[in-house]
Amino acid sequence: MSSAAQPGTAHDGKGWTFLTNHAHVLLAIAREPTARLRDVATTVGITERAAQTIVADLEAAGYLHRERVGRRNAYTINTAGRFRHPAEADHSIGELLSLFTAAHAH
């Protein structure tokens, strides 16, 4: 039997992925805008501190807006925001979200 890795197999932490952790965090928040960062971190497979740093990056860049609702934060995603790399700058974040979520935040 061959032990070659197959596309789509479980992530073992040793390989690479097409999307960055920033993209994974954004997608997790798009799917659940009131999720706790602890839950976002678990979903993405990073530490809570890393999730906090990424959310701060996304917020500072204008991709996310954070609002306190009771004891939780609620996030709104700027779907019109453009990708940062020049090769994708003509595409919006909303396009990415529409690929990976059934309905995305406005």
Number of C-alpha atoms within 10 A of each C-alpha: 3 4 5 6 9 7 6 6 7 8 10 7 8 6 7 9 9 6 8 10 17 17 17 18 24 25 22 21 24 26 17 16 18 18 16 15 21 14 15 23 20 13 12 18 16 14 14 17 12 16 23 16 13 18 22 15 14 19 17 11 12 13 19 22 17 16 12 10 10 7 6 13 16 18 22 19 24 18 19 13 17 18 16 13 8 9 8 10 12 10 15 16 20 19 14 16 21 15 10 13 13 9 11 21 17 10
